[in-house]
Amino acid sequence: ARWTAGFDFSRIHEGVIWFPLLGLTVGVFGATAYALGSWLFDPLLASACYLLALTLVTGAFHLDGLADTCDGLFSARRREQMLEIMKDSRLGTNGALALLLAVLFRLLAVIHLGEQGSGHLLAMLIAAPIAGRTLMVLLMHNQRYAREQGLGNTFIGKVSGQQCALTLLTGLILVLLLGGGRAALAFGLTALFALAYRRFVVSRLGGQTGDTIGAGNELFEVWFLLMLC
């Protein structure tokens, strides 16, 4: 509370420009865990250490959003019922399956990249959280909030075009510096996936929520790793 004394929370959306650096911080934690796992164990367990580090440093915050989003969107209900399901703290079949597949594909992608023997592996592992958090801005800019109130309302529809462009540019530069043209291409392909995901969510809910943004982060990270593969 002392750190935020006098802070104007109505301006919190301006912090979106720091999302790429947040991703960089998370990525460094993950890559460090991978390097330590490789030294202590083997590449397979090192990949698991990478996932464990990402989960611990974020508190599985976005994984929760992924589960809630899939429970709602794939419930074959009306929009209002989908939103109610997404607010339910209980885990459904669709959410559980989404978590399983997200973790499985991320784990296998990291293992695959490790088996390729790329000299830039650690850099690629750092770049993935950068891409995921950077592209979340596409779910905020020029979007409608699907609920009346909630955490996502802090950002959705409030991020300006300039802030969106600056966030994307910063993320792209960091990814390019870390992984070169290969990573930049994966970033571009993930951006296209993010736009498709945004359109899908809007078609179901009429807008975005905090859960759909969190789900987007998880999906974008996994997709980025798959594009690198």
C-alpha positions in Angstrom: 0.0 0.0 0.0 2.9 2.3 0.7 4.3 1.9 -2.8 1.0 2.9 -4.4 0.2 5.9 -2.1 -1.1 8.7 -4.2 -1.2 6.6 -7.4 -4.0 7.4 -9.8 -5.4 3.9 -10.6 -7.5 5.4 -13.5 -4.2 5.6 -15.4 -3.1 2.0 -14.8 -3.7 1.1 -18.4 -0.7 3.3 -19.4 1.5 0.6 -17.9 0.8 -1.6 -20.8 3.9 -0.3 -22.5 5.9 -2.1 -19.8 4.4 -5.5 -20.6 7.3 -6.6 -22.8 9.7 -5.9 -20.0 7.5 -7.8 -17.7 7.7 -10.7 -20.1 11.5 -10.3 -20.2 11.6 -10.7 -16.4 9.4 -13.8 -16.4 11.5 -15.2 -19.3 14.8 -14.7 -17.4 13.4 -16.7 -14.4 12.3 -19.5 -16.7 15.5 -19.6 -18.7 17.5 -19.7 -15.5 15.5 -22.6 -14.2 16.0 -24.4 -17.5 19.8 -23.8 -17.3 19.9 -25.0 -13.7 17.8 -28.1 -14.6 20.1 -28.9 -17.5 23.1 -28.7 -15.2 21.5 -30.9 -12.5 19.4 -33.3 -14.5 18.8 -33.6 -18.2 17.0 -31.7 -21.0 13.7 -33.4 -20.3 13.6 -32.4 -16.7 15.1 -29.0 -17.5 12.0 -28.4 -19.7 9.8 -29.2 -16.8 11.8 -26.9 -14.6 11.2 -24.1 -17.1 7.4 -24.6 -16.9 7.5 -24.9 -13.1 9.4 -21.6 -12.9 6.9 -19.8 -15.2 4.0 -21.1 -13.1 5.6 -20.1 -9.8 6.6 -16.6 -10.8 3.1 -15.8 -12.1 1.1 -17.8 -9.6 -0.6 -19.6 -12.5 -2.6 -16.4 -12.9 -3.1 -16.7 -16.7 -3.6 -20.4 -16.6 -6.6 -19.8 -14.5 -7.9 -17.4 -17.1 -7.4 -20.0 -19.8 -9.4 -22.6 -17.9 -12.2 -20.2 -17.2 -12.3 -19.0 -20.8 -12.5 -22.5 -22.2 -15.1 -23.6 -19.7 -17.3 -20.7 -20.9 -16.6 -20.4 -24.6 -17.1 -24.2 -25.2 -20.1 -24.6 -23.0 -22.6 -24.3 -25.9 -24.6 -21.8 -23.9 -25.8 -18.2 -24.5 -23.5 -15.3 -24.1 -24.8 -14.4 -20.6 -24.4 -18.0 -19.4 -20.9 -18.2 -20.8 -19.9 -15.2 -18.8 -21.5 -16.7 -15.7 -19.6 -19.9 -16.2 -16.3 -18.0 -16.6 -16.9 -16.4 -13.2 -17.4 -19.8 -11.5 -14.3 -20.8 -9.6 -15.0 -24.5 -10.2 -13.0 -26.2 -12.9 -15.0 -27.9 -15.7 -14.0 -30.5 -18.3 -13.2 -28.0 -21.0 -11.0 -26.0 -18.7 -9.2 -29.0 -17.4 -8.5 -30.2 -21.0 -7.3 -26.8 -22.0 -4.8 -26.7 -19.1 -3.6 -30.2 -19.9 -3.1 -29.4 -23.6 -1.5 -26.1 -22.9 1.1 -27.6 -20.5 1.7 -30.6 -22.8 2.3 -28.6 -26.0 4.5 -26.1 -24.2 6.5 -28.9 -22.6 6.9 -30.8 -25.9 7.8 -27.6 -27.8 10.6 -26.7 -25.3 11.9 -30.3 -25.4 11.9 -30.1 -29.3 13.8 -26.9 -29.3 16.3 -28.3 -26.9 16.8 -31.4 -29.1 17.5 -29.1 -32.0 20.7 -28.0 -30.2 20.0 -24.4 -31.0 22.7 -22.1 -29.5 20.0 -19.5 -28.9 17.7 -21.8 -26.9 17.8 -19.8 -23.7 17.2 -16.6 -25.6 14.2 -18.3 -27.3 12.8 -19.4 -23.9 13.1 -15.8 -22.7 11.4 -14.5 -25.9 8.3 -16.6 -25.4 6.9 -14.8 -22.4 7.8 -11.5 -24.0 5.7 -12.4 -27.1 2.8 -13.6 -25.0 2.6 -10.5 -22.8 3.2 -8.1 -25.7 0.5 -9.4 -27.8 -2.0 -9.2 -25.0 -2.3 -5.5 -26.0 -4.2 -6.6 -29.2 -7.0 -7.8 -26.8 -7.1 -4.4 -25.2 -6.9 -1.8 -27.9 -10.1 -0.9 -29.6 -12.0 -3.6 -27.8 -15.2 -3.7 -25.8 -15.4 -5.0 -22.3 -17.8 -7.9 -22.2 -18.8 -7.4 -18.5 -20.2 -4.5 -16.6 -17.2 -4.5 -14.2 -14.1 -6.5 -13.4 -10.3 -6.5 -13.5 -10.1 -6.6 -17.3 -12.0 -3.3 -17.4 -8.8 -1.6 -16.2 -7.2 -2.1 -19.7 -9.8 -3.1 -22.2 -10.9 -0.3 -24.5 -8.6 2.2 -22.7 -5.3 1.5 -24.4 -4.6 4.1 -27.1 -3.3 3.4 -30.5 0.0 5.0 -29.7 0.4 2.8 -26.6 -0.5 -0.3 -28.5 2.0 0.5 -31.3 4.7 1.3 -28.7 4.1 -2.0 -26.9 4.2 -4.1 -30.0 7.3 -2.3 -31.3 9.1 -2.8 -27.9 8.1 -6.5 -27.8 9.2 -7.1 -31.4 12.6 -5.4 -30.9 13.3 -7.5 -27.7 12.3 -10.7 -29.5 14.4 -9.8 -32.5 17.5 -9.0 -30.4 17.1 -12.3 -28.5 16.2 -14.7 -31.3 17.0 -12.9 -34.6 14.9 -13.3 -37.7 13.5 -16.7 -36.7 12.0 -15.4 -33.6 10.7 -12.2 -35.3 8.9 -14.4 -37.9 7.4 -16.5 -35.0 6.3 -13.2 -33.4 4.6 -12.1 -36.6 2.8 -15.5 -37.0 1.7 -15.3 -33.4 0.4 -11.8 -33.9 -1.8 -13.2 -36.7 -3.0 -15.9 -34.4 -3.8 -13.3 -31.7 -6.0 -11.4 -34.2 -7.8 -14.6 -35.1 -8.3 -15.4 -31.4 -9.6 -11.9 -30.7 -12.1 -12.2 -33.5 -13.2 -15.6 -32.2 -13.8 -14.3 -28.6 -15.7 -11.2 -29.9 -17.9 -13.4 -31.9 -18.9 -15.4 -28.8 -18.9 -12.8 -26.1 -19.1 -9.5 -27.9 -15.9 -8.3 -26.3 -13.0 -9.3 -24.0 -12.7 -10.0 -20.3 -9.8 -10.4 -17.9 -10.1 -14.2 -18.4 -9.9 -14.0 -22.2 -6.8 -11.8 -21.9 -5.1 -14.2 -19.5 -6.0 -17.1 -21.8 -4.6 -15.2 -24.7 -1.3 -14.8 -22.9 -1.0 -18.6 -22.4 -2.1 -19.4 -26.0 0.3 -16.8 -27.5 3.2 -18.2 -25.6 2.5 -21.7 -26.7 1.9 -20.7 -30.3 5.1 -18.7 -30.4 7.1 -21.8 -29.2 5.3 -24.0 -31.8 6.2 -21.5 -34.5 9.8 -21.6 -33.4 9.6 -25.4 -33.8 
